[in-house]
Amino acid sequence: MRRTTGGHSRGIRPVYSPAGFDNELRGALEELRAGRWMAMRALLDRTGTSWGLRTARSQVLGVVAAGSQVVEAWLREDPHSADARTMLARVAVERAVRARRENHHSAGELEKTARQECHRAAELLPGDPVPWVCLLALARLDERQERGEHRERAAEPMLPPGPWGLLYRVYERDRYNREAHHRMLHFLHARSGGSGAFSSRASAVDFVRWVSSWAPAGSALLALPLYAYVEQYRRQVAEGRADPLLRQQWAHDPVALDAGTALHGWFDHTDPTSQSVLDLNHLAHALWAGNRAADAARVFAALGPYFTQQPWLQVAEDPERPEAARAEYCRAREESFAADS
């Protein structure tokens, strides 16, 4: 069992960094923000066919690159590069998602372009799961599930129709791909706000429980249920159902059971510095809110200074204030370390 390593994390000012523990990615991001793409190219080349790492790195790179023409410049210089084509798919999807979120008039055209770029990238590097993960991200934008690929039947009877074929394409390339399952969860959350036989919020919880039932030890997918519970809490509060009892759900099953599974099945079986700081923040929150301060302290110690807005903003007393996330995080960390000392 990994223990806290003294008081080295106490008193550290929380730091938000999209790269988290990945120093190589951090360096590539600095170059990318300066308008240079060669570090990005070198990073993806070194990443090779480590598909999980490639997915994670390209996701962060795509978010940063979407606001510039750096990837397009790379592709002009190296038009046959599979990595450049994959990054263009990432950038195109990010732009389409942003346009839809902002109700921009170009959203439809950007979505069409993004889908085309995903298929071009998939053709160029057939073994790469990233283009299929990108198509899963676009599925959420199809609010009426007009595309047939977004309303396929699931192999698991309790799950609703959705983009299962796209998820299975990822399975063929990277069975336990973290982002793909998060994209599927986003799709189900988006559907749960609508109407119809398959709009039940239970679908999202059913999905994450199904995933955690077969995810192996050491897989970050064991932390996936924690995201569903945070979103469930956020929606209940938004509907005016906030009361003291609502916060007690973290201390009771099934939430407490799934937090324990994430702790002992994932965290205790892996090097935290190779994992998503977003996952670690969700686990730290679930353990702290579930009155498991000693276990939460272990996760906070592994996190070091790294802080993410979510889930802390979603569970804060005043989620309309961005600074509330940092305050909630600091309170949880200090209380956990104090109880563990």
N, C-alpha and C positions, 0 to 999 in steps of 0.2 A: 504494500500500500504506500503510495507516494504521500509524504508528509510535507507540512509547511516547512520552509527553509529559513527559520528564524524570522527576524523582523524586517528583512530587506525590502519588502514591498510596502511596508507601512509608511505613510507620510509622503509617498511618491505622488506627484501631480499626475492626474489621469491624462493620457495621451491618446488621441484618435489618429490612427494611421491605416489607410486602406490596405497597405502591404502587411500589416501585422508583424509577425516574426520573420517574414521573408525579406532579408536584406538585399538579395539580388533583385527582387522585384522593386524594392524601394528605389534602388539606383536607376533602374529602367524608367520608372515613373518620373523621376527628376529630369531625366533626359527628354522624355516625352513631353513634359510640360514646357520644356525649352524649345520644342519644335523639332527635336532630333529623334530619328527612328532606329538608328543602328543598334543601340543598346537593347531595344525591344526585339529586334531581329536576332541578336546574339542570345538573348535570354530564352526565346522560344526554341532556338536551335539546340541549346544545351538541355532544355527540358525534354526534348525528343518525344518518345512515346509513353512517357509517364503521364497517362491520360488524366488522372485526377488532378495532378499538379498543373498540367497544361490547361485544363478547364478553369481551375481557380485563377491562374495567372492571367489568362486571356480575358476573363470576365472583368478583372480590375483594370487591366490595360484598356479594354474597350470602353469602359465608363469614362476614363480620363481622355481617351483619344476622340471620343464622339464630338467634342466641341471644337475640333480642329480638322485640318486636312492632312495631318501627318501620315496617316495610313495610306491615303490616296497617293501621296508623294512617294512613299515606299513602293507601292505597286507600280507606279510609273517607272521607277528605277529598275524594278525586278518583276516584270509582269508574269513570270512563270513561277513565282514563289507561292507554295501552298500555305505557308505561314501568313504571308501578306493577305492572301485571299480569305483565310480564316478570320483574320483581324478585321477585314472589311465587312464580313458578315456580322461580327460582334458590334462594330461601330454602327452599321445600318440598323440593327435590331435596337440598340440603345436609343438611336435617334427616333425610331418609330414609336417606341414606348414613351419617350418624353413628349412627343407630339400629341399622342393620344391623351396623356395625362393633362396636358395643357389645352386640350380641345382645339388644337391648331388645324387650320384648314388643309394643311398638307399631310395630315396623319394617314389618310388612306393611301396616298401615293407612296409615302415613305414605308408603309407596311408592305406594300406590293414589292418595292425595291428590295427590302430586307429579306423577304422570302426568296426572291430570285438569287440574292447573294448567298444565302444559306445553301441552296441547292448547288450552286456553282462550287462552293467550297467543299461540299460533300463529294462531288464528282472528282475533284482534284486530289483529295486525300480520303479514300473510302473508309479507312480504319479509324478516322478521327471522330470521336463522339461530339465534339464541340458544335458543328453545324446543326446536329439534331437537338442538342440542348438549346441552341438559339431558336429553333423552330418551336420548341416547347414554350419558350418565353413569349413568342408571338401568339401562341394559342390563347393566352389570356385576353388578348385584344379582340378576339372573336366573341363578343358578348352574347350573341344569339346562337352561337355554335352553328353557323351557316355552312362551314366547311366540313365535309364528311370526315376528314381525318381528326376532327375535334369532337366527334360524337361516337367513336367506336366503343364497342362493348369491352368491359374489362374481363380478364380471365377470372378474377375473384368476384363471385356473384354479388357480394354485399356492396361493391363499389359502383358508382354511377358511370354512364357513358362519358367519354372524354378522349383526350389525345393519347390513348394508350399505345397505339401503333408507333408514335414518335418516341414514347418512353422505351418501348421494346427495342427500337433501333439503337438507343443508347445502351440498353442492356447487352446487346450483341457486341458492343465495343468496350464497355466499361461497366460491369454489372452493378457496382456499388457507387456510382457517380453521385456525389453529394448535390451538386447544383441541379441536376435533372430532377431529383426528387423534391427539391425545394420549389422548382418551377411548377411541378405537378401540384404541389400543395397550394401555391399561389393561384393556380387555375381553379382549384376546388373552392378556395376562399372567395374568389371573384364570383363563382357561380352561386355560392350560398346566399348571396344578397339578392338573388332574383326570385322568380316564381317557377312553379312547376314541380313535377314529381321528384326531380333530382337536385333540388336547390337546398336540401336540408344541410344544416351546418354539421350534422353528424357525419356527413360524407368525409369531411376533412379529418376528423378524429378517427374514423374508421380506417382511412388511408394510412395515417401515420402509425396506427397500431398494427396494421397489416405489415407495413415495412419493417417495423421494429421486431416483429415476430420471426423474421428470417434473416435480418442483418447480422453478420458475424461479429464476434468480439473484436474490438478495435476499430469498428466502423463508425464514422461520424453520423451515420444514419440513425444510430441509437439515440442521438440528441434531437432528432426531427420532431418527436411528439411535443417537446417543450415549446416549439414555435406555435404549434396548433393551440396549446393551452393559453399562451400569451395573447394570441389573436382572439380567442374566445373570451378571455377576460376583458380585453379592450372593447369588444363589441357590447358586452353586457353593461359595462360602465357607460358607454355612449348612449345606450338605451335607457339610462336612468336607473339601472338595477344595482348601483353601487351601494353596498352596505358592508359592515364589518365582517359578516359571515363570508362574503365573497372572497376576501383575501385569505380566508382559512383553507381554501381549496388546495393550496400548495402543500399543506401539511397532511392531506388525506389522499387515499387512493381514488382514482388511478394516477393522479398527478405525482404523488410522492413515490409511487412504485416506479413510474417511468423515469423520474429524476434519479432514483437509485440505480436503475438499469443503465442510464447514461453515465453515471459516475463509475460504477464497477465494471460495466461491460465495455465502455469506451475509454473514458479518461484514465482509468487505472491500467489500461492495456496499450497505451500509446505515449509518445513523446508530445506533450502539449505544444511545444514550440514548432511542431510540424502541422499543427491544426489551425482551424479558423478561430480567430479571436471572437468572432460573432457567436460561434457555438459555445465557446468557453464562457462568454458573458451570460448567455442563456442558462447554462448549467449553474453558474455561480448564483444567479438570481433565484433559480428554482430551489436550490439547497438552502439559501439564506431565508427565503420567504417560507420555506417548509420547516423552519426552526432547526436546521441542521448546520449550526454555525461552524463546527469544527471541520466538516466536510467542505463547506463553502470556503473556509479559510484556505484550504489546500488548493482550491481552484483559483482563488484570488492571488495566491502566492505564485502559482504557475503563470498567471496572466502578466505579472509584473505591472507595468504602467498602462497596459493597453485596455482601452475603454471603447465601447461602441454605444451609440445612441439607443439602439434597441438591445434588449427589451426594456431598458430602464425608463424611457419616455412613455412607453405604453402602459406601464404600471405605476407611474408617478401620480401623486395626488392632483397635480395640475398638468396634464399632458399637453396643454396648449402652450406652455412655456418651455422652449428648447433647453434652457438652463436647468430645468427640473430633472432632466436625465442624469446630468453629472452629479447633482446633489443626491439623488437617490442611490446612485452607484457608490459615492463616497460614504454615505451612511451605511449601506450594506457591507462594504468592505471593512470599515472601522468596527462595526458591531461584530462581524465575524472574527476578526483578529483579536478583539478584546475578549470574546468568549473562549477563544482557543488558547489564550495566554495562560 
